[in-house]
Amino acid sequence: MKKLFLSLAIFCLTTATAFAAVQGKEVTYSADGTTLKGWIAYDDAVKGKRPAVLVVHEWWGHNAYARKRANMLAELGYVALAVDMYGDGKQALHPDDAGKFAGEVSRNKPLAKARFEAAMKVLRKQRNVDAHKLAAIGYCFGGSTVLNMARAGEKLKGVASFHGGLATDAPAQAGKVKAQVRVFTGADDKMIPAAQVEGFKQEMEKAGVNYKVVAYPGAMHSFSNPDADELGKKFNMPIAYNAEADKDSWMQLQSFLAEVLK
């Protein structure tokens, strides 16, 4: 009988471990009276508090792609929050709307800061999050956003931009940037030309920021998103998926997060 109970106990334990997996749930929060709808992902097999990462969406808005990246981070052992910078989970189905939504937030720095900080607050309050170990990544509009949050001095260990805009009218100031910075960009990105990349490097050098820029030959805008090819054809946009750049940038991100969030 004792052997039977022991066998059942072992079976239950191994079964529970086998079914432990990434959990995702929608989370509603607010900033200045605007409802924001995010997505939190974590691996329930990981015990105790762990580092956390904010994921800022492309200019299309908080969609399945942002949630996918949050889930991928959860698989690596982080708690991830795919944030909502537009409000009410709003998404754009056409580039004209995407540009409008992104512009409204980008031009209003206090608004962008408030919404980003609201997401940071939500993430820090999670029971399984080490509130002192936060990083942020972003894609396209989101890449620009996390870089601007670093420039603003947000308390982040690191930020990483994937094909995000690098120009700014509020350049980083010496001693203000607390985060280490990584930028992954396409060498053939028509939306982020070489001159903009060089200007960003000069900005970072002048401000004394710990940074690195990786430019992928042949890669265009939105190189990390498999949907880019279809969207590029549909709307006649110079965007395209690049599997090699996507894979390498994700590998480099993993090393970067492991370093800054250790």
C-alpha positions as CSV (number, residue, x, y, z in Angstrom):
1,M,0.0,0.0,0.0
2,K,2.8,2.4,0.9
3,K,4.4,1.7,-2.5
4,L,1.1,2.5,-4.2
5,F,0.8,5.8,-2.4
6,L,4.4,6.7,-3.2
7,S,3.8,5.8,-6.9
8,L,0.7,8.0,-7.0
9,A,2.5,10.9,-5.4
10,I,5.4,10.6,-7.9
11,F,2.8,10.4,-10.7
12,C,1.0,13.5,-9.5
13,L,4.2,15.5,-9.1
14,T,5.6,14.6,-12.6
15,T,2.2,15.2,-14.1
16,A,1.9,18.6,-12.5
17,T,5.4,19.5,-13.8
18,A,4.6,18.2,-17.3
19,F,1.6,20.4,-17.5
20,A,3.3,23.5,-16.0
21,A,3.4,26.0,-18.9
22,V,3.2,29.6,-19.9
23,Q,0.1,31.3,-18.5
24,G,-1.3,34.4,-20.1
25,K,-4.1,36.7,-19.0
26,E,-5.5,40.1,-19.9
27,V,-5.0,42.9,-17.4
28,T,-6.8,46.2,-17.3
29,Y,-5.3,49.3,-15.8
30,S,-5.4,53.0,-16.4
31,A,-3.5,56.2,-16.8
32,D,-5.0,59.7,-16.5
33,G,-8.5,58.3,-16.8
34,T,-7.8,56.2,-20.0
35,T,-8.4,52.5,-19.8
36,L,-5.4,50.4,-20.9
37,K,-5.6,46.7,-21.8
38,G,-2.4,44.6,-21.5
39,W,-1.4,41.0,-21.4
40,I,0.7,39.4,-18.7
41,A,2.6,36.1,-19.4
42,Y,4.6,33.9,-17.1
43,D,5.7,30.3,-16.7
44,D,4.0,28.8,-13.7
45,A,6.7,26.2,-13.3
46,V,9.1,29.0,-12.2
47,K,8.9,29.6,-8.5
48,G,9.5,32.8,-6.6
49,K,10.1,36.3,-7.8
50,R,11.8,36.8,-11.1
51,P,12.9,39.6,-13.5
52,A,10.3,41.2,-15.7
53,V,10.1,42.7,-19.1
54,L,7.7,45.2,-20.7
55,V,6.9,44.7,-24.4
56,V,5.7,47.7,-26.4
57,H,3.8,47.0,-29.5
58,E,4.3,48.1,-33.1
59,W,2.3,51.1,-34.5
60,W,-0.5,48.6,-35.3
61,G,-1.3,48.6,-31.6
62,H,-1.6,46.0,-28.9
63,N,-2.2,42.8,-31.0
64,A,-1.4,39.1,-31.2
65,Y,2.2,39.8,-32.2
66,A,3.0,41.8,-29.0
67,R,1.4,39.0,-26.9
68,K,3.4,36.4,-28.8
69,R,6.6,38.2,-27.8
70,A,5.4,38.4,-24.2
71,N,4.8,34.7,-24.2
72,M,8.2,34.0,-25.6
73,L,9.8,36.0,-22.8
74,A,7.7,34.0,-20.3
75,E,9.1,30.8,-21.8
76,L,12.6,32.2,-20.9
77,G,11.6,32.5,-17.3
78,Y,10.6,36.2,-17.2
79,V,7.3,37.8,-16.3
80,A,6.3,39.8,-19.4
81,L,3.7,42.5,-19.9
82,A,2.6,43.4,-23.4
83,V,1.5,47.0,-22.8
84,D,-1.2,49.1,-24.4
85,M,0.0,52.6,-25.4
86,Y,-3.1,53.6,-27.4
87,G,-5.8,52.9,-24.8
88,D,-8.7,50.4,-24.7
89,G,-6.6,47.8,-26.6
90,K,-7.1,49.9,-29.8
91,Q,-5.6,48.4,-33.0
92,A,-5.1,49.8,-36.4
93,L,-6.0,47.9,-39.6
94,H,-4.6,50.5,-42.0
95,P,-1.3,52.4,-42.1
96,D,-3.1,55.7,-42.0
97,D,-4.8,54.8,-38.7
98,A,-1.6,53.3,-37.4
99,G,0.3,56.5,-38.1
100,K,-2.4,58.6,-36.5
101,F,-2.5,56.5,-33.3
102,A,1.3,56.4,-33.0
103,G,1.7,60.1,-33.8
104,E,-0.8,61.1,-31.1
105,V,1.2,59.3,-28.4
106,S,4.7,60.0,-29.7
107,R,4.0,63.8,-29.9
108,N,2.6,63.9,-26.4
109,K,5.6,63.0,-24.3
110,P,3.8,63.4,-20.9
111,L,1.0,61.1,-22.2
112,A,3.4,58.4,-23.4
113,K,5.4,58.6,-20.1
114,A,2.2,58.3,-18.0
115,R,1.0,55.2,-19.9
116,F,4.4,53.5,-19.8
117,E,4.8,54.2,-16.1
118,A,1.3,52.8,-15.5
119,A,2.4,49.6,-17.1
120,M,5.5,49.5,-15.1
121,K,3.5,49.9,-11.9
122,V,1.2,47.0,-12.9
123,L,4.2,44.8,-13.6
124,R,6.1,45.7,-10.4
125,K,3.0,44.8,-8.3
126,Q,2.8,41.2,-9.6
127,R,3.5,38.7,-6.8
128,N,6.1,36.8,-8.9
129,V,8.1,39.9,-10.0
130,D,11.3,41.2,-8.6
131,A,10.4,44.9,-8.8
132,H,14.1,46.0,-8.9
133,K,14.8,44.0,-12.1
134,L,12.8,45.5,-15.0
135,A,13.7,45.8,-18.7
136,A,11.7,46.9,-21.7
137,I,11.7,45.9,-25.4
138,G,9.8,47.4,-28.3
139,Y,9.0,46.9,-32.0
140,C,8.7,49.7,-34.5
141,F,6.7,52.4,-32.6
142,G,7.5,50.4,-29.5
143,G,11.2,50.5,-30.2
144,S,11.1,54.3,-30.3
145,T,9.0,54.3,-27.2
146,V,11.4,52.3,-25.0
147,L,14.3,54.4,-26.2
148,N,12.5,57.5,-25.3
149,M,11.7,56.1,-21.8
150,A,15.4,55.4,-21.4
151,R,16.2,58.9,-22.5
152,A,13.7,60.2,-19.9
153,G,15.6,58.3,-17.2
154,E,13.1,55.6,-16.3
155,K,14.4,53.0,-13.8
156,L,15.0,50.2,-16.2
157,K,18.0,47.9,-16.3
158,G,17.9,47.7,-20.0
159,V,15.9,48.5,-23.2
160,A,16.1,47.0,-26.6
161,S,14.6,48.4,-29.8
162,F,13.7,46.3,-32.8
163,H,13.4,48.3,-36.0
164,G,12.4,51.3,-34.0
165,G,12.8,54.9,-35.0
166,L,16.0,56.4,-33.6
167,A,15.6,60.1,-34.1
168,T,14.4,62.4,-31.3
169,D,13.9,66.0,-30.4
170,A,14.8,65.3,-26.8
171,P,18.3,63.6,-27.0
172,A,19.8,61.7,-24.1
173,Q,21.6,63.8,-21.5
174,A,24.8,62.7,-19.8
175,G,24.1,60.9,-16.5
176,K,20.3,60.7,-17.0
177,V,20.0,57.3,-18.8
178,K,19.9,54.5,-16.3
179,A,19.3,51.6,-18.7
180,Q,21.8,49.9,-21.0
181,V,20.6,50.1,-24.6
182,R,20.5,47.7,-27.5
183,V,19.3,48.6,-31.0
184,F,18.6,46.0,-33.7
185,T,17.9,47.7,-37.1
186,G,17.9,46.7,-40.7
187,A,20.7,48.1,-42.9
188,D,18.2,48.3,-45.7
189,D,15.4,49.9,-43.7
190,K,14.1,52.8,-45.7
191,M,12.3,54.2,-42.7
192,I,15.4,54.3,-40.6
193,P,18.3,55.4,-42.9
194,A,22.0,55.1,-42.2
195,A,22.2,58.8,-41.3
196,Q,19.6,58.3,-38.6
197,V,21.5,55.4,-37.2
198,E,24.7,57.4,-37.2
199,G,23.0,60.3,-35.5
200,F,21.8,57.9,-32.8
201,K,25.3,56.6,-32.2
202,Q,26.6,60.1,-31.8
203,E,23.8,60.9,-29.3
204,M,24.6,57.8,-27.2
205,E,28.3,58.5,-27.3
206,K,27.8,62.1,-26.2
207,A,25.6,61.1,-23.3
208,G,27.9,58.3,-22.2
209,V,25.3,55.6,-22.5
210,N,26.2,51.9,-22.5
211,Y,24.8,50.9,-25.9
212,K,25.2,48.7,-28.9
213,V,23.7,49.0,-32.4
214,V,23.4,45.9,-34.6
215,A,22.5,46.6,-38.3
216,Y,21.5,43.6,-40.4
217,P,22.6,43.6,-44.1
218,G,19.6,43.1,-46.3
219,A,17.1,43.5,-43.5
220,M,14.2,45.9,-44.0
221,H,11.7,47.6,-41.6
222,S,9.7,45.1,-39.5
223,F,12.3,42.4,-40.1
224,S,11.2,40.6,-36.9
225,N,7.5,40.2,-37.8
226,P,6.5,37.2,-40.0
227,D,3.4,39.2,-41.0
228,A,5.5,42.0,-42.6
229,D,5.6,40.4,-46.0
230,E,1.8,40.2,-46.3
231,L,1.3,43.7,-44.9
232,G,4.0,45.1,-47.2
233,K,2.3,43.7,-50.3
234,K,-1.2,44.7,-49.1
235,F,-0.3,48.3,-48.4
236,N,2.7,48.7,-50.7
237,M,5.0,49.4,-47.8
238,P,8.8,48.9,-47.7
239,I,8.7,46.2,-45.0
240,A,9.6,42.6,-45.0
241,Y,10.4,39.7,-42.7
242,N,14.0,38.5,-42.4
243,A,14.3,35.1,-40.6
244,E,18.0,35.4,-40.1
245,A,17.8,38.9,-38.6
246,D,14.8,37.8,-36.5
247,K,16.6,34.8,-35.1
248,D,19.9,36.5,-34.4
249,S,18.3,39.6,-32.7
250,W,16.3,37.4,-30.5
251,M,19.4,35.4,-29.5
252,Q,21.2,38.6,-28.7
253,L,18.3,39.9,-26.7
254,Q,18.4,36.8,-24.6
255,S,22.1,37.3,-23.8
256,F,21.4,41.0,-23.1
257,L,18.5,40.4,-20.7
258,A,20.5,37.7,-18.9
259,E,23.3,40.2,-18.4
260,V,21.3,43.2,-17.2
261,L,18.7,41.3,-15.2
262,K,21.0,38.9,-13.4
